[in-house]
Amino acid sequence: MKDEYDLSQLKSRKNPYASKLKKPVTMRLGEDVIEYFKEMAEESGVPYQSLINLYLRDCVAQHRKIDISWQRTP
């Protein structure tokens, strides 16, 4: 191995993994939801935050939309 390297000839390029990076967000989730994913994490050996991300990614891929219908009470 050399003691020094000449990096002046090195060409820069975009990070090929930049589109795969994750952005930290703060979310308020119900305790039951967190517990559900933590139990799945224990069974599968996958971190619960990764499971939540995989589930949401699947929703995006399948173009799932939630039906929120508020019923009025008379």
Helices and strands as residue ranges (DSSP letters): G 18-20, H 31-44, H 48-61
